[in-house]
Amino acid sequence: MDLIPSQLFRSFENLRDQAKDAILAVSSCLCQQQPKLKINGRTFQIVKVLGEGGFSFVYLAQDEHSGRQFALKKIRCPTGSDGVKEAMREVEAYRRFKHPNIIRILDSAVVQDPEGDGQIVYLFLPLYKRGNLQDAINTNLVNNRHFSERDMLQLFRGTCLAVRAMHEYRPTSARSAAAVQNERRPRPNRSAAADDDNDERFPQPEGDAEGGYSYDGASVPLVTKHRVEMEHDVVFDGDEELEHNDGPPLDVIPYAHRDLKPGNVMIADDGATPILMDFGSTLKARFTTTGESFTDIAAEQSTMAYRAPELFDVKTGVSLDEKVDIWSLGCTLFALAYSHSPFENTQTTEQGGSIAMAVLSAQYKHPQSAYSGGLRNLIDSMLKVNPKDRPDIHGVIQMTDRALQALA
C-alpha cells in the first residue's frame, strides 16, 4: 500500500527519533560514563536499554540521589500536542485499571525534546528484574526446557484476571469530599528503616494528588506542575474519568488491551505473579468502525502473530468488541506451551507463507507434547475465527480452573 506524503513524513520522523535513541542505547553500553537525564531537578542515570518498540524505548534508570531503579519508558512525540495526547492514552490506562496483576504507573512527565521541536513523554514504572514471559520462553528455548503445565496455567490465569479487570471496568460516578481531602493530606515522612524494607516511596495504586516521592524523610514530588516554567516539565493529572472516585459504580465499560502477547506480561519478583503492561493500544472495546482505516491502526498498534483475524481487514461498519483479546490470549497460551505463536511456524517464517492468511483461516496445529487435552482444548476454544464462537473472559477463566483441577 502506497504511503501518502503525511505518512511518509511521519515514518521519516519516527526513523530519525529511533536513531537518536539507538545512539543513546549504544552509548550506554560503550561509554564508561553513563548517560544521565534530569527531570524536575532530579538526576537519573540511564543504565541500559530494557526494550524498544516502534515509538518508544524502555530504559533501566537509577535515581542518582536515592539509588532507586525504575523502568523508564520514553515516548517521543514529534507531532506536538496530537502525539502527546496519543501517548497520554497509555498513561490514562495505567491510572484507570487497579488490579494486582496490572502494572501501576509511578509517575509521568511531559518535557520538551531538547533536540527537536516535539515533546517527550516519560513514564516511570516498577522494575521487574525477572523480565517478561517472552524472556522466560527464550530462556526455556536456550536451555531446552518447558514450563510445567501447572506453572504455565497459573501464569495464564493471572493474566486472564488482569484482562477481566479491563473487560469489566466500571467507572464511578462522583469523587467524595473525603477522598479529595485524603489526597491533599501531606504524606508522612519516611524513615531510613522504611527504605531498608524496600519501601516503594511512590504513591500506592490509589495514588495521591501530586504523585509524591519521598527522599530521606522528606516528601518531595518527583515531577509536579510547579516546575513547568523552570524545567518545562508537566505532570499528567488525568481527566474526569480517571479521578479516584468513591461514588456508586456505573455500568460496565469494557476496554480491550489489543496487544496481548508474552512480551507484554511481566513476571513479578516472586516468580509466579504475572503483571500485565503496555497499554498503548488500549481503547474502549465495543464500537463500530467508521471511514477511518482501522486496519492500519491495528497493524500499527498490535503484533501480527497475536492479532485477532477481525483486525486484519476491517471494513467500515464492522462491530468490534473485547473478543479480540480472547484470541490473543489463546495465542499467548500456545506460545507459553510451545515457545512460539501458533501462526509463527516453519511455513510462515521460513517458507514464504503468510501469517495473515494463517490467522484468517486459523491454520495451526499443536506440536507433539506431554501437555493435557484440557490445555489443548482451552487453546482451541479461544482460537475461533468468528469472535462469537470464542468464550468471554469468564469462560476462559472457568476452563483454566478446570484444567488446573484436573492436574491435582
N, C-alpha and C positions, 0 to 999 in steps of 0.2 A: 504494500500500500504506500503510495507516494505521500510524503510529508508536505504540509502546507508551510509557507515561509515562517509563520509564528512558531510552528512545531520544530522546524529546523533550528530557529534561533534558540528555543528552549533547550533542545538537545545539545547545541553547542555550549550554552551556558552551563548545563549540568556536567558535561565533559570537562570543561575548564575548572569548575569548582571541585570535581572529583580529583583532578590532577593536583590541585593545591593541597587537598587533604592527603593524597598519596605521598606527596613530598614530605608532609609532616610525619606521616607514618614511617617513612624510611628514615627520616632524621631521628625519630625516637628510638630506632634500632641501632643506628650507626654512630650517633653522636654521644660522647661521654656526658655532655651537658643535656639534661632532659628538657624538652620544650615546656614552657610554662604559660599558663592562662590566668589572667586576672579578671575577676568578676566581683563587683561590689567591694573592692578593696581587699579581697581575699585572693591569695595566690594558690593555684593548683598546678601540680606537676603532672604532665602527660606521660605516664609510664610506658604505655604501649597501646597498640590498636587491638581491640577485642573482636571487632567485626565491622562489616560495611555493607551497605545496601545501595540501591540506585540513587538515593537522595540524601544519604546520611552516613556518618561514621560513628562508631561507639568506641570510646577510649576507656582505659583504666586510668582514672585520675586520682591523685592523692592531695589532700589539703596540706599545704606546706606547714601550716601552723599546728594542726591537731594530729596529723598523720593518718586521719580517716581516709579510707579509699572508697571510691564510687565507680559505678558505670556511668560515664558521661556521654550522652547522646547529643551529637551536634548535627543540626539540620540547617543547611544553607537555604536561604530564601532570596535568590537574586531578583525575583519578580516583585519585591516590595511587599505591600500590605496584603495582596492576594496570597502570596506564598506564605506569609506569616499566619494568615487566617487558616490556610490549609494545614500547616504544621500544628496549629493550636487545637485542631480537632483531636489530635493524638493526646495532647495534654488534657483536654476535656474528658476523654475516655478514661485516662488513668484516674482522674478525680471522681468520675461518675461511679465506677464499679468498685464496691468494697467487698472483698472476699479473701479468705486465707490463701486461695490458690490463684489470686490475681496480683500481679506486682503492683506496688504502690509507688507513686511518684514522691520524691523527697522535696524537690523544688524545681522551679523552671525560671528561665530568664530569656528576654529578647535583647540582643545587643546589636549595635551597628557593626557591619562587616568592615574591619579596618583596611581590608584590601579591595574593597569594591563599594558599589552604591547600594547593595542589598542589605539584608539583615541576617542574623544567625539566631536560631532558637536553641537553647541548651536545656536538656532535661537531665536532672540528677536522679539516678535510680540506684537501688541497692545493688551491691556487688555479690554475685553468686559464683563462688570460686570453682564449683563443680561443673560450670558451663551449662549447656542445654542438652536436650535429648538427642539432637543430631551429633553433638560431641560424643555422647555415650555410644551411639550407633557406630560412629567412626572408630572409637576405641575397641568396640567388640569386633569390628571387621579386622583391625590390625592384629588383634590377639586371638582371632578365630574362635570367638565366644558368642553366646547369645544370651538375651535376657531369659531368666526363668519366667514361665508363664504367669506365675503369681505376681512377681515383681512388676512385670510388664502391665498386667491388668490393673494393678494398684496405681501405677503411674498414669495409666489411661483414665481410670476412674476419677482421679483428682483433677485431671484436665477437663473431663466432662463436667465436673462440679463448677469449675470456673466458667465454662461455656453456658451452663444452666443459669448462672447468675446474670449473664448478659441477655440470654433469651427470655428471662423472666424479670427484666429490670422494671422496677416500679418507682417513678419519681414521687416525691412527697409534696404536699400542697403548699405548705407555708413554713417559714422559719420561725421558730419560737423565740420570744424575747430572752428566755433563759439560755438558749443555745448561743445567741448573739453575745450576751454578757459573759458567758463562759469562754468564748473565743477571744474576747477582748481582755480577759484577766491575764496579768503577767504570768509567764511560765516560771515555775520555781527554779532557783539556781541548782546546778548540778555539782555534786562533789566529785573529787578525784576518784573516790571509791566507786561511784556510779560509772565513771568512764572505764574503770577496770573491769566492770561487769558487762562490758560490751553494750553499754547504753547507746541507743540509736542516735540520740541527740537531734533528731529531726522530729517533726510532728508525727504522731501516730496516724493510722488511716483516717480518723475523723478530722484531722487537720487542725490548724488554727489560722487566725486572720492574717498573720504576717509570714507564715512559713518559717517559724523561728528555728534557730540553730544555735546551740549553746556552746560557748568556748570558755573553758577554765572557770566555770562557775558563773559566767555572765551570759544571759540570754541575748544573743545577737542574731538578727535575721541574716540568712545567707545572702538573699537578694531581696531588696524592697523597693517600693516606688519612690522612697525618699531620696534615692541616689540617681534618679533619672537625669537631672540636669548635669550633674558632675560626671557620672560614669556612663550615661546613655543606657542604663540598664532598666528593664521594666519587668515587674512581677506580673504574671498572668493571674488575674483574680477570678477567672471563670465567668459564667453567665448565670442568669436567674435559675436555670435548670440544675446548676451544679451546686447551689447553696446547700449547706449541711442542714437540711430541714428536719423538723421534728413533727410535722403535721401528719394528718392521716394519709395513708398511701393512695395514690391514684391508680388508674387502670394500667395494666402491663403495657410497656412499650418495648417490644423486643429489639435488641441490637444484634447484629451479626458481625463477627470478627473479620471474616472474609480472607484471612491469610493464615489459617491454622496449618501448622506443619511442625515437625520436630525441632527445627531451629528457633521457633518462637515459644518454646516451653523450657524454661529454666529448671534446674534441679536445685532445691534448697540445700543448705549445708548438712541437713540430716540425711541426705542421700535418698530420701523416699518421697518428699513432697514436691509435686510439680507446680511451677509458678508460670501462669500464662502472661505473655508480654507482647509488645509491639502492636499497638492499636492504630497505626497509621492508616489502615484500610477500613476501620470500623465505621459503620453507618447504621441508621435505623434499618431494621431487617426487611420490613414489609413495604413495598412501594411498586408502582407501575412505571416502567421506563417511558421516557418521553423522547423527543427528537435527538437529544444528546446521545452521542455514541458511548453507551455504557460498556460495549465490548472493549474499546480502547482503554477505558478507565480500569476495567477488571484486569486487562493484560498488564497494565502499569502497576497495579497495586496488589496483585495476588500471584502466587507461584504456580506456573503452569501444571506441574506434575501433581499438585494438590488442589487444583481449581475444579469446581463443580462444572459439569457439562453445560448447564444452563447459562454459564457466564462466558462461553466461548463465542457465541454468535447471537448476541442479544438484539432482538427486534424491538421496534417501538411498540408500546402497548403490552409488553410482557410483564407479568406479575412475578416478583421475586420475593423470597422470604428467607427465614433463618435456616431452611434445609440445606442451603449452600454450605453451612458449617458442618452438617452431619456427613456430607460427602467427604469433606476434608478430614474429619475425624476418622473415617474409615481408611483413608489413605495413610494417615498418621499411625494408626494401629498396625496396618500392614507393614509400614516401614520399621516400626519397632520390632516386629516379628521376623522380618526377612531382610532388613538392612537397606531397603530401597522402596520407593513409592511403587504401587502396583503398575504404574504406567512408565516407569523408568526401567526398561528391561533391555536385553540384547538387541531385540528388533528395533526398538525406538532410539536407542543411544548409539548403536554400532552399525546397524544395517540400513540406516536411512529412513526408518519408519517414522511416522508422525505421532507424537504424544497426543496431539489434539484429536486425531482420528481414533486413537486407542481409548481416550477418555469418552468421546462422544458415543462410542459403541460399548463402553465398559469391557473392553478386551483385556483381561488379565487372568492369571491363574496362580494358585498357591504353590510355591515350591515345596518339595518334599521336606517334612519336618516332623518333630515329635509333638507338636502342639495339638491340642484337643480339637474335636469337632465343634465344641462350643465356641472356641475362639474364631475358627474359620467362619462359622455361621454368623457371628457378631459382625465380622468384617463384611461379609457378603450382604448383610441386611442394610448396611449403610451405603454400599456402592451400587445403588439403583439409579439408572439414568433418569427416570421420572421422579422428581422430588416428592410427589405424593406417595410413592411406594417406600420411601425411607421413613424410619421411625423418627419421632421427635426426640429431644434430648432426654426426656423422662424414660422413653422406651429404651434408649441406648444404655442409660444407667441401670435399668432393671435387668437387661440382658447381661450387662457386665457383672452385676451382682450374682446372677445365676451361674455364670461361668466361673466366678470365684468360689462360689459354694460347692460347685462340682469338683473343685480341686482339693477340698477339705478331706 
